[in-house]
Amino acid sequence: MFWKIVGGLLVVWVAFMVVGAVVGLLAKAVFWIAVVGGGVFLGAAAYGAIKSDKRKQLKS
């Protein structure tokens, strides 16, 4: 009975390790996708601000 409990705990531990590795990998991937997307957005916003026609601006 003791070895069944130890074996069950070992299986649960390995399952948590695998799930943790997968979740960690996905979290890193999502982080870097967000960083790259933010950089592209800021670059596009800066390009649009520089290239905008001054006649389109609101008059104060």
Secondary structure, DSSP 8 states (H G I E B T S, - for coil): -HHHHHHHHHHHHHHHHHHHHHHHHHHHHHHHHHHHHHHHHHHHHHHHHHH--GGGS---
